[in-house]
Amino acid sequence: MAKAGIHEEGILPLTDRVEPKLFLIARSGIDHQEVQRFLDSENLNWNRTETATQSESLVELAGRLCYLSFGARQSPKTNYEYIKHLIGQGHESVLEHVSWTFILTGVSRAFTHQLVRHRVGFSYSQLSQQYHDESEAALVRPSIIEKNPDLIEIWHKSVEQSQEAYQEILTRLGSRFEQSRVESKREYLREIRSAARSVMPEGTETKIAFTANARAIRHFLDIRGAIIGDEEMRLVGALLLEMVRKDAPALFEDFRVDELPDGSPIVRHLTSSST
Ligand SMILES: Cc1cc2nc3c(=O)[nH]c(=O)nc-3n(C[C@H](O)[C@H](O)[C@H](O)COP(=O)(O)OP(=O)(O)OC[C@H]3O[C@@H](n4cnc5c(N)ncnc54)[C@H](O)[C@@H]3O)c2cc1C
């Protein structure tokens, strides 16, 4: 995927790419002092798996609370085995206690339009095209365009035309505030940016922050991770899986990233349990 813009030499070099970038900026933690205070207050003992991550321990704790399976009632299962059993049984609501917050950049508005359709267990904050001037916005160029040189010029001409139109609309309307029916300059700016963005391509790069819980991410990977014709979704799915799996391997041990013949990733769910 490439960055488009109006450049002297015309078509941009293929190396100038806009790729999805995912930043894991916050994660769930467990307060062991408070957990101990709870256990003491109930006269319980929890035999923890020392190697489990905070996210994994949190899920186990929530699961054990449902059955008060601590102390003498605790089976000899490790954290990994316990979580695998929970997921196998479909007792996945306990996975909702663990969440991560990400910032995602280098993706198209077309992609985020699909992403935000995931309503349950996801929260979003996205770069506004009404408050932010998009004159310098990058464009996400699908790799299938790059692989077909005859299409690159067509693609560039089209997005450059859109960018020029965007800027022209903003410039012309920008000088017509006095004639407008809107009294506030701030609202006028919102109105003219809204008008200008109507000519922007769906490939316009955007940035989005999102928080998602482990159950919702499993569902997302399940239905979005392996759609062959949706490369952007597969790229993001693979980045997402790699990050959450580092933090909570037991919660995602039944997913893996494979490589397609063209080198792009695909996320496979090895069993069919989800949601
Ligand atoms: C291959 C593919 C093609 C698609 N094509 C289109 C398309 O052409 N047009 C289009 O508009 N969308 C399309 N979508 C988007 C799709 O319909 C979903 O909106 C999107 O994938 C989010 O999935 P979800 O509803 O399962 O997720 P979430 O909104 O996160 O919901 C998670 C789960 O919660 C439950 N749930 C959520 N809301 C309700 C509810 N109101 N009632 C009952 N249960 C609920 C369901 O079990 C759901 O699976 C497509 C998705 C895929 C994967």
The ligand as an SDF file (V2000), in Angstrom:
LIG
                    3D

 53 58  0  0  0  0  0  0  0  0999 V2000
  -17.6440  -11.7990    4.9030 C   0  0  0  0  0  0  0  0  0  0  0  0
  -18.4510  -10.6590    5.4530 C   0  0  0  0  0  0  0  0  0  0  0  0
  -19.2590   -9.9420    4.6090 C   0  0  0  0  0  0  0  0  0  0  0  0
  -20.0110   -8.8820    5.1010 C   0  0  0  0  0  0  0  0  0  0  0  0
  -20.8040   -8.1870    4.2510 N   0  0  0  0  0  0  0  0  0  0  0  0
  -21.5670   -7.1780    4.7090 C   0  0  0  0  0  0  0  0  0  0  0  0
  -22.4110   -6.4440    3.8420 C   0  0  0  0  0  0  0  0  0  0  0  0
  -22.4750   -6.6790    2.6460 O   0  0  0  0  0  0  0  0  0  0  0  0
  -23.1750   -5.4550    4.3500 N   0  0  0  0  0  0  0  0  0  0  0  0
  -23.1610   -5.1700    5.7070 C   0  0  0  0  0  0  0  0  0  0  0  0
  -23.8850   -4.2800    6.1270 O   0  0  0  0  0  0  0  0  0  0  0  0
  -22.3440   -5.8160    6.5520 N   0  0  0  0  0  0  0  0  0  0  0  0
  -21.5550   -6.8160    6.0910 C   0  0  0  0  0  0  0  0  0  0  0  0
  -20.7250   -7.4850    6.9550 N   0  0  0  0  0  0  0  0  0  0  0  0
  -20.6560   -7.0490    8.3450 C   0  0  0  0  0  0  0  0  0  0  0  0
  -21.4270   -8.0090    9.2810 C   0  0  0  0  0  0  0  0  0  0  0  0
  -22.7740   -8.0950    8.9330 O   0  0  0  0  0  0  0  0  0  0  0  0
  -21.3180   -7.5390   10.7360 C   0  0  0  0  0  0  0  0  0  0  0  0
  -21.9700   -6.2890   10.8740 O   0  0  0  0  0  0  0  0  0  0  0  0
  -19.9110   -7.3770   11.2020 C   0  0  0  0  0  0  0  0  0  0  0  0
  -19.0990   -8.4160   10.7450 O   0  0  0  0  0  0  0  0  0  0  0  0
  -19.8910   -7.3600   12.7220 C   0  0  0  0  0  0  0  0  0  0  0  0
  -20.1600   -8.6760   13.1580 O   0  0  0  0  0  0  0  0  0  0  0  0
  -21.0640   -8.9730   14.3960 P   0  0  0  0  0  0  0  0  0  0  0  0
  -22.4130   -8.3400   14.2680 O   0  0  0  0  0  0  0  0  0  0  0  0
  -21.0160  -10.4570   14.5980 O   0  0  0  0  0  0  0  0  0  0  0  0
  -20.2110   -8.2750   15.5540 O   0  0  0  0  0  0  0  0  0  0  0  0
  -20.7340   -7.4800   16.8100 P   0  0  0  0  0  0  0  0  0  0  0  0
  -21.5340   -6.3310   16.4290 O   0  0  0  0  0  0  0  0  0  0  0  0
  -19.5080   -7.1920   17.6120 O   0  0  0  0  0  0  0  0  0  0  0  0
  -21.6400   -8.5260   17.5370 O   0  0  0  0  0  0  0  0  0  0  0  0
  -21.0670   -9.6800   18.1520 C   0  0  0  0  0  0  0  0  0  0  0  0
  -22.1430  -10.7390   18.3210 C   0  0  0  0  0  0  0  0  0  0  0  0
  -23.1120  -10.2580   19.2560 O   0  0  0  0  0  0  0  0  0  0  0  0
  -24.4040  -10.6910   18.8510 C   0  0  0  0  0  0  0  0  0  0  0  0
  -25.2310   -9.5210   18.5440 N   0  0  0  0  0  0  0  0  0  0  0  0
  -24.7920   -8.2420   18.3620 C   0  0  0  0  0  0  0  0  0  0  0  0
  -25.8260   -7.4310   18.1310 N   0  0  0  0  0  0  0  0  0  0  0  0
  -26.9220   -8.1880   18.1390 C   0  0  0  0  0  0  0  0  0  0  0  0
  -28.2860   -7.9260   17.9370 C   0  0  0  0  0  0  0  0  0  0  0  0
  -28.7390   -6.7030   17.6820 N   0  0  0  0  0  0  0  0  0  0  0  0
  -29.1530   -8.9400   18.0270 N   0  0  0  0  0  0  0  0  0  0  0  0
  -28.7230  -10.1900   18.2750 C   0  0  0  0  0  0  0  0  0  0  0  0
  -27.4290  -10.5310   18.4600 N   0  0  0  0  0  0  0  0  0  0  0  0
  -26.5490   -9.5310   18.4010 C   0  0  0  0  0  0  0  0  0  0  0  0
  -24.2040  -11.5900   17.6330 C   0  0  0  0  0  0  0  0  0  0  0  0
  -24.0510  -12.9180   18.0730 O   0  0  0  0  0  0  0  0  0  0  0  0
  -22.9090  -11.0860   17.0610 C   0  0  0  0  0  0  0  0  0  0  0  0
  -22.2380  -12.0420   16.2800 O   0  0  0  0  0  0  0  0  0  0  0  0
  -19.9420   -8.5400    6.4830 C   0  0  0  0  0  0  0  0  0  0  0  0
  -19.1090   -9.2620    7.3270 C   0  0  0  0  0  0  0  0  0  0  0  0
  -18.3530  -10.3040    6.8310 C   0  0  0  0  0  0  0  0  0  0  0  0
  -17.4480  -11.0560    7.7850 C   0  0  0  0  0  0  0  0  0  0  0  0
  1  2  1  0
  2  3  1  0
  2 52  2  0
  3  4  2  0
  4  5  1  0
  4 50  1  0
  5  6  2  0
  6  7  1  0
  6 13  1  0
  7  8  2  0
  7  9  1  0
  9 10  1  0
 10 11  2  0
 10 12  1  0
 12 13  2  0
 13 14  1  0
 14 15  1  0
 14 50  1  0
 15 16  1  0
 16 17  1  0
 16 18  1  0
 18 19  1  0
 18 20  1  0
 20 21  1  0
 20 22  1  0
 22 23  1  0
 23 24  1  0
 24 25  2  0
 24 26  1  0
 24 27  1  0
 27 28  1  0
 28 29  2  0
 28 30  1  0
 28 31  1  0
 31 32  1  0
 32 33  1  0
 33 34  1  0
 33 48  1  0
 34 35  1  0
 35 36  1  0
 35 46  1  0
 36 37  1  0
 36 45  1  0
 37 38  2  0
 38 39  1  0
 39 40  1  0
 39 45  2  0
 40 41  1  0
 40 42  2  0
 42 43  1  0
 43 44  2  0
 44 45  1  0
 46 47  1  0
 46 48  1  0
 48 49  1  0
 50 51  2  0
 51 52  1  0
 52 53  1  0
M  END
$$$$
